[in-house]
Amino acid sequence: MPEILAEIHTAFIELDKLLKRESVTATGGEARLLVAAGEVRVNGETELRKRRKLHPGDVVETKTARLLVVAASS
C-alpha cells in the first residue's frame, strides 16, 4: 500500500476531509461511509468518528493507502 505525505496548512484537518482531499475516496460521502464501516485506522486504532481532528504526526490507514499527516513547510 502506498504511503502518502498529507501536508496540512492549518492546525488540524478532519478525517473525512483528508480522505477525500488525498483521493482515497471519490467523495466526502464515500469517506464517511468508509469510516462508519470501521475500515479506517488512526494511529493503529479503528476510528469511527468521521470528523476526528487529525494533527501533524497522525497516521491514517485504509485497505488501499497509508497517510502521514505533516505540517506544510512555510
N, C-alpha and C positions, 0 to 999 in steps of 0.2 A: 504494500500500500504506500502511495507517495506521501512524503512529509511536506507540508506547505507552511511557509512562514507567513503568518497573517498579521500584517502591520496595522496597528490602530493609531489614530491621531488624537484620541481622546483618552480619558482615564479608564474607560471600560467600553465594552460592546456587548449587547445582548446575544445570547446563544443563537436564537433563531435568525437574527440578522447576519451573524457571522457565517452561518451555514449557507445562507442564500448568497451573500456577497462573494464568498470564495467558490461559488458554483458547485458546492457539494450537493445542493438541491436546486431544482429549477425555479421554485417559488417559495415564498415565505410560508404558505400553507403546507407545502410538502415538508418544509423544515420542522414545522410544529408537529406534524404527524409522526415524523421520524423520532422526535424527542418523546412524544406521548407513548410511542410504541416501545420505549426503553432501549432504543438502538444507538444511543449516543452516550459516550462516557466522557467525563471531565475529570482530569487528574486521577484516572483509574477507577472512578466511581460512576455507576449508572446515574444519569441525570434526567429527571422528569420535569424540571422547571424550564419551560421554553424561553423564558426571559431572564434566565440566570445571567448575572453580570460577570463577564469574563475580563480578567486583568492580565497585563503582561506577565508571562511565565506560566499561564494556564495552558494545558494540553487537552485538546478535544479530539476524540477518536470516534470514527464510524466504521462500518464494514469496508468503506472504499477510500477513506482518507484519514490522515493524521495531521492536525493543525496545531502549530505552536504559535500562541499569541505573543507578539512582541511589540514594544513601543516603537513608533516610527522615529527615525533619526531626524533631527531638525537641522 
